[in-house]
Amino acid sequence: MRLSRAARVLGGGGGQGIAPLGGRRCCYRRLGAAPGNWLSDPLQIGLWSSYANYNWKMQLKSNSTFACLTGMRNSRSAMERLYSSSHTTVDSKEMKKFQLLAHEWWDEHGKYSALHSMNDIRVPFIRDTILNMKNDYQLGSPLCGIKILDVGCGGGLLTEPLGRLGASVTGIDPQEDSIRTAEAHKSFDPVLAERIKYKSCSLEDTVEEATETFDVIVASEVVEHVADLEMFIKCCYEVLKPEGSLFITTINKTQLSYLLGIIAAEKLLGIVPEGTHDWEKFVSPEELESLLESNGFVVKTVNGMSYNPLLGSWSWTENTSINYALHAIKSGVQQQSEREPHLEVDEEQHRPKSVTSTAI
């Protein structure tokens, strides 16, 4: 039987029982044998008894103080770890992955081909949701007057189409080579020069200079790569205007997403480079919704996304077990609200039943 530190001090170790506080047998054993035939001398017995009584009290006091100091030190260390881990949303390992592919962003048939085709559903999803919340809009530039922050913009695959819809878009990415690629591609379209600006920085850097600046934040295929998801969400809250919208697309954390998103997409089919994703960093819609709502957001809708690797196309589905898209709004008051209806899904038109979807 294992004994606590205090029990061992009071009653000794081993398999022996704990002596009552008045007994000193175990304490004597801890102190060592007294010189001479001390059992025959009542005075020595009294002296040793008093010494033992004082000694075990001091040990208890010392152990309690040590435990208190250790607890304080551990608590402080935990706070320091939390602070240091929350100091940035950027994962240096993820940075290295994307640095190797920074020049391939605009190859529609290359490593990012699935992200190019994802624009077919994610751009209308963002556009239509925003327009449903606006009273009016301009034909040809429906998002005119809307300030959007594209977090983890990469080479600008989503930034550019949002800019072409009339929005003023700021694309940020900590990977400098990706920002250079985005800047170079933007230069081919003079219209985009006025609507889009890129910055090589983290989301927390943006918080320091752009509090409550943006109407919309887009984080598409990003949250599964960040170092601190809750800090990421807190930063999004800070830079959004009241009632601003947050759009997220990501991958669910399920056995199916591991089989299709890691094994099939990366190792077997090579749809994305091997090592692009870490299944442990995937997040379920329930967990993401909980984090959002505990940090001042109200989740309005969650929709499943399905990728057909044979056709290289995306479609909406009610199944969120692999990829999904989420829309939430910033609200200063925690409240319950009715969800927006799921997008209509035409399975016959968008996804052949004989083809299994694959996560990206």
N, C-alpha and C positions, 0 to 999 in steps of 0.2 A: 504494500500500500504506500503510495507516494504521499508525503507530508509537505505542508506548506513551509516556507522559510520560518515563520513564527513558531509553527508547531515543532520544527526541528530544534529551534533554539530552546523552547520550553521543555520539550520531552525527549530530545535526542532522536537519532535516526534509527535505521534498521527496522526490524520487524517488531520491536518492543512497543508497548503502549505508551501513551503520553502520561507522564506522571502528573498528579495534581499539583497546583501551584505551591502548596505547602511542602511538597516533597522536593528534595534536593539531589536525589540519587543521580539523575541524568546531568544535572548541572555540575555535580562533583566530577563526573566522568569527563565532561568537557574541560573542566579546569585542571584536571590531572590529580594524581594522588598527593595528599599532604604528607610532609616529612614526618617520620616517626610513627609511633603508635597513637595517632590522633583520636581514634575512636574511644580510647580510655580516658581522654581528657575532656571534661565537659566544657571547659573554657575554649579549647581549640575548636570543639564542635560548634560552639556559639559563634566564634570568630569566622570560621569557614562558612557557616550558614549565612551570616550577615554578608560576607563577601560575595557568596554565590548569588544571594538575593539581589544585591546591588549590580552584580555583573550581568545577570540576565535582563534586568531592567534597562541597563545601558545598551545591551545588544539590541533589545527591542526598539529602543529610541533611535539608535543608530540605523537599524534596518528600516524603520519607518521614515526617517529623514532621507535615507538613500533612495527608498522607493518613491518618496515625494519628488526628490530632485530628478530622479530618472524619468518619472512621469512627466514632469515639466519639460525636461530636455526632449523626450520623445514627442510631446505635444508641439513644442516649438519646431522640431525637425519636420514633423508632419506638415505644419503650416508653411515652413520654408519650401518643402517639396511641392506643396500645392501651389505656392506662389511661383516657384520656378517653372513648374510644368504648365502653369497658366500664363506664363510671360509671353508666349507667342502661340499662334495657331498654326504656324508653319512647321512641318515635319521635314527635317533636313534629308532624311532618307528618300522621301517622296520627291524632293527637289532634284536629287541626283537622277532619279528615274526619268523625269521629264526633260532634264537638260540634254540627255542623249537623243531625244526626239524633237527638240525644239525647231529644227529646220523642216520637219515633215508635216506641220499642221495643215497646210493647204493642199496636200496631195489627196485628192478625193478618193483615190483607189489604194491609198497606203494604210499606215497604222491607224489613222484616225477616220477611216471611211465610215465607221458606224456612227461617229459623232456628226459627220456631215449629213448623213441621212436622218439623224434624229431631229434635225432642224425642221423636217417636214411636219412634225407634230408638236415639238416644244415651242416653236415660234408662234404658231396659231394659238396654242394654249395660253401663252403669256399675253399675246395681243388681245384675244377675245375676253380674257378675264379682266384686263385693265379697262377695255372699252365698256364692259358691262357695269363698271363702277363710275364711268364718266357720263356727264350729261350731254356733251357734244364732242365732236372731233372733226378734223379736216380730211376731206377725201384726198387720197394720195399720200397723206402724212398723218395717219390716224393717231400716232403717239406723239404728235407735236406738243411740246410743253411739258412732257414727262421726263424727269431726270432719273436715269437708271444707273445702278452700280452693278457691273458684271464682275463678281468675285471669282478669282481663279480663271480669268478669261483665256489663258493660254495664248494661242495665236489669233484670237478674235473671231472664232467660228460662229459664235452666237452674238457677239458684239456688233458685227457688221449688219446682219439682217435687222436687228433692232434699231440700228441707226438709220437704215434705209426706210424704216417705218416712221421716221420723223423724230424719234426720241433723242435726247441728249444723253449719250452713254459714256460713262467712265469705266474703262476696263483696267482692273488691277491684277497683278500676278507677281509673286516674289521671284519668279524665274526670269532673269533679265534677258536671256536669249529668246524666250518666248515673246516677250514684249517687243524685242527688235523685229522678230518675224511679223508680229501684228502691225507694227508701224510701217514696215516695208509694204505689206499687202494693202493697207489702208491708202497708201499714196497713189494706188492705181485708180482710185475713185475720188475726184475732187469734192464731191458732195459730202463724203464721209469726213473729210478734213475738218469741216466746220461742226460736225455733230459728235465726233468721237475723239476722246483723248485717252491715252494709255499711260499708266504709271507702274513702275516696278516697285511694288511695296506690299506689305501685308495688310490684312484687314484692320488689325489693331493700330497700324500707322494711320490709316484713314480716319479712325475714330478721333484721334487727337486733333485733326484739322477740319473735320466735316461732320460735326454732330447735327443730327436731324436735318440732313441736307437732301436726301434722296426720297423720291416717291416710291421707287421700286428697287429691290435687290434681287438679283438672279444668282443662284449658286447651283449650276448644272454640272453634275458628275464631279462634285468637289468635296462634299462633307465626308465621304469615305476616305479622303486623303489627309484631313486636317489632324493636327496633333492634339487639340483640345476642343471637342465638339461643343461643350457647353459655353466655353469662352467665345467660340465662333458665333453662337447664337446671341450671346449678350452683346457682342460687337455689332451684329446686324441690327439689334434693337436700338443701339445708340445712334447709328447713322441714318436710320429711317425716320421720316416725318411721322407724326401721329396719323394713324389709319393707313400707313404705308403698307405695301404688299411685299411679301417674301416668297419667291418661287424656288423650290428645290427639286432636283431630280437626283436619284441615287439608287442604291441596290439594297434590297432587303437581306436580312441575316437569317437565312434558312438553309436547310440541307440541299434544297434544289438550287439555290443561288450558288452554293459551293460547287455542285456538280456541273452546272451549266456556265456559271460565271468564271470559275477558276479552271476546272478540269477541261471542259469543252472549249470555252472561248479562248483560253490562253495556251493550254498545253496541247490540245488536239487540233483545233481548227485555226489557231493563230489569228483570230479576229482582232485581238489586241495583244501587245507584246507580253511575253511571260514575265510575271512579277509585277505587273501593273497594279494588281489589287491584292489587298490583304483581307482575307475573310473576317478576321477578328475585328476589323474596323468598319465592317458593314453595320448598318443600323436598321432596325425594324420600324415600320410606320408607327407602331404603338410607342416605342421608346422615343422616337423623334418628336412625336406629337406631345408626349409628356414633357420633354425638355423645353419645347417651344411654349407650351401653355404655362409652365412654371417660371418662364422668363418674359412674360408680358405679351405673348402672342395668342391669337385665336385661330385655330386651324379651320379653314373653310372647306377644303376638299382634298381628297387623296384618290389618285387614279393609277391603276396598273398600266404598265407599258410592256409591249411584247416586241421582240426583235426576231425577224425571220432571216437567218443567215444565208439561205439560198437566194432570196430575192434582195437581200441587203436593205430591207425596209422595216419601218416601225409602225405600230398601230396601237390604239388604246384597247385595254381589256379591263375587266372587273377583277382580274387576278393580280394581286400585288405581291405574290410570293417571290418574284425576281426583281424586276425594275419597277419603280413607281415615281410619280410626280406629286408634289404637294404644294398647296397654296395656303399661306397664312397671312393675317394682317396684324399689324402692331396695334395694341390697345392698352391704354393706361389703366383700364379697369378690367380685372379678371371677370369674364362673363361667359355664360353658356350661349351658344348661338346655333342656329340651324345650319347644317352643312349645305354647301352648294351641291346641286345634283351631279352625279357622275356623268362624265361625257358619254354620249351615245356610242355604242360599240357595234359595228357591223362586221361580225365575224366572217361572213361569207365573202365580203368585199376586201377586208384588210388582212385576214390571216387564214391561209389554207389549213384545214384541220389535220392534214397529214404531216404538217411540219411542226417540229418542236421549236419553241422560242429559246433564245440564248441570251444570257445576261451580258451586259457590256460594262 
